[in-house]
Amino acid sequence: MSEHNNIRIYKDRIRIFLILYFFSEDYSDSSRPFCKKLFKSEVRIQKIDFLIRNPDYLAFELLNIAKRDSEKSSEIKSIVLEIFNSKEPIIRRLEMERFFFGAYEDIDDVIGFLKSIDFIDFTSKKNIGLKTIAS
């Protein structure tokens, strides 16, 4: 395996772990006392990952929020300005595959790795169509 691929694997693992950590909700259940945070839906991981990997789309979404929330407008606009002044859309772009109606990255290996070192716990269920859904 090339050095470039090894670096990509570690970047993916760290990025997905940070997404899970920062965007999870606090969780408390006596039947699972070791669980402190809960993150639902791989689709949500994919959406957040897309925005992190594409700063220009992130800036667009931030501007949409600024239109709706006038109190945060100036702060958001300064963040967007910084994104473009630092050339993040050019420097930090990391392409994702196009999959049906949106971007998608296979994160099964990353989730498997994070579970294997006990950083996360992962459970899934089957829906009515017997398709596996994460929970």
Backbone hydrogen bonds, N-H to C=O, Kabsch-Sander energy under -0.5 kcal/mol:
donor,donor_aa,acceptor,acceptor_aa,energy
6,N,2,S,-2.1
7,I,3,E,-2.5
8,R,4,H,-2.2
9,I,5,N,-2.3
10,Y,6,N,-2.1
11,K,7,I,-2.6
12,D,8,R,-2.6
13,R,9,I,-2.2
14,I,10,Y,-2.5
15,R,11,K,-2.8
16,I,12,D,-2.6
17,F,13,R,-2.2
18,L,14,I,-2.6
19,I,15,R,-2.2
20,L,16,I,-2.6
21,Y,17,F,-2.6
22,F,18,L,-2.9
23,F,19,I,-2.1
24,S,20,L,-0.5
25,E,38,L,-3.0
27,Y,36,K,-2.5
32,R,29,D,-1.4
35,C,32,R,-1.7
36,K,34,F,-0.5
38,L,25,E,-2.8
45,I,41,S,-1.3
46,Q,42,E,-2.7
47,K,43,V,-2.3
48,I,44,R,-2.4
49,D,45,I,-2.9
50,F,46,Q,-2.3
51,L,47,K,-1.9
52,I,48,I,-2.3
53,R,49,D,-2.3
54,N,50,F,-1.0
57,Y,54,N,-0.9
58,L,54,N,-1.9
59,A,55,P,-2.5
60,F,56,D,-1.8
61,E,57,Y,-2.5
62,L,58,L,-2.5
63,L,59,A,-2.3
64,N,60,F,-1.8
65,I,61,E,-1.8
66,A,62,L,-2.4
67,K,63,L,-1.8
68,R,64,N,-1.2
69,D,65,I,-2.1
70,S,68,R,-0.6
72,K,69,D,-0.8
73,S,69,D,-0.6
76,I,72,K,-2.7
77,K,73,S,-2.7
78,S,74,S,-1.8
79,I,75,E,-1.8
80,V,76,I,-2.6
81,L,77,K,-2.4
82,E,78,S,-2.1
83,I,79,I,-2.3
84,F,80,V,-1.9
85,N,81,L,-2.8
86,S,82,E,-2.1
87,K,84,F,-1.2
88,E,83,I,-2.0
90,I,87,K,-1.2
91,I,87,K,-2.7
92,R,88,E,-2.5
94,L,53,R,-2.1
97,E,104,Y,-0.9
99,F,102,G,-3.4
102,G,99,F,-2.2
104,Y,97,E,-2.4
107,I,105,E,-0.7
111,I,107,I,-2.9
112,G,108,D,-2.7
113,F,109,D,-2.4
114,L,110,V,-2.8
115,K,111,I,-2.3
116,S,112,G,-2.3
117,I,113,F,-1.5
118,D,115,K,-1.7
119,F,114,L,-2.5
120,I,114,L,-1.3
125,K,133,I,-3.6
127,N,131,K,-2.4
130,L,127,N,-2.3
133,I,125,K,-4.0
135,S,123,T,-3.3
